[in-house]
Amino acid sequence: MADNKTQPTEVGVLDFVQSLENKQRQVDALALLDIFAKITKRVAVLWGTSIIGYGSYSYQTADKKTHQFMRTGFSPRKQNLALYIMVGFSDFEEKMQQLGKFKTGKSCLYINKLSDVDEQVLRELIQLSLDEMARRYPE
C-alpha cells in the first residue's frame, strides 16, 4: 500500500480559510476553527490542499505498514462542510438524532452550513469521537 496521499503541510490554515470564495463557508470555517481548537486543545494543520486537521494517530494496515492521519478535522468544501469523525457514527446514534440536518459517509459528517445543526450537540459529538480515538489509538 502506498503512503496516504493526504499529508500535513506547512500552509497557513488562516490563509487557506481566508482564500475561500464562499463567504458563508469562510464564516463557518472560522467558527469551526474555534470549536475544534477548544475541544482538541491542538493547533490546526492543513492536511493536503483542503483538510484542516487536529492531532494525529498511527495505524497499521494489513500489509503491516504504519501510516499517520489526523484524529479529527474538517474541510470547507464548495458543496458542504465535511467534518471527520474518524470512528464513524454507529456508537453515536442518540447524538445524531439530536444534531439537525446532515448526511454521513463512513467517517464524514456533511452539513450545508453550521446553522443547520445544534452546535452544542456537534461539540459533544466531536468530543465523543476524540474520546473513542484515544481509547483505540492511545497517544
Secondary structure as GFF3:
##gff-version 3
##sequence-region A 1 139
A	DSSP	alpha_helix	13	18	.	.	.	ID=ss1
A	DSSP	alpha_helix	23	40	.	.	.	ID=ss2
A	DSSP	beta_strand	45	47	.	.	.	ID=ss3
A	DSSP	beta_strand	51	54	.	.	.	ID=ss4
A	DSSP	beta_strand	57	60	.	.	.	ID=ss5
A	DSSP	beta_strand	66	69	.	.	.	ID=ss6
A	DSSP	beta_strand	72	76	.	.	.	ID=ss7
A	DSSP	beta_strand	81	85	.	.	.	ID=ss8
A	DSSP	three_ten_helix	90	92	.	.	.	ID=ss9
A	DSSP	alpha_helix	93	99	.	.	.	ID=ss10
A	DSSP	beta_strand	103	104	.	.	.	ID=ss11
A	DSSP	beta_strand	108	111	.	.	.	ID=ss12
A	DSSP	three_ten_helix	114	116	.	.	.	ID=ss13
A	DSSP	alpha_helix	119	136	.	.	.	ID=ss14
###
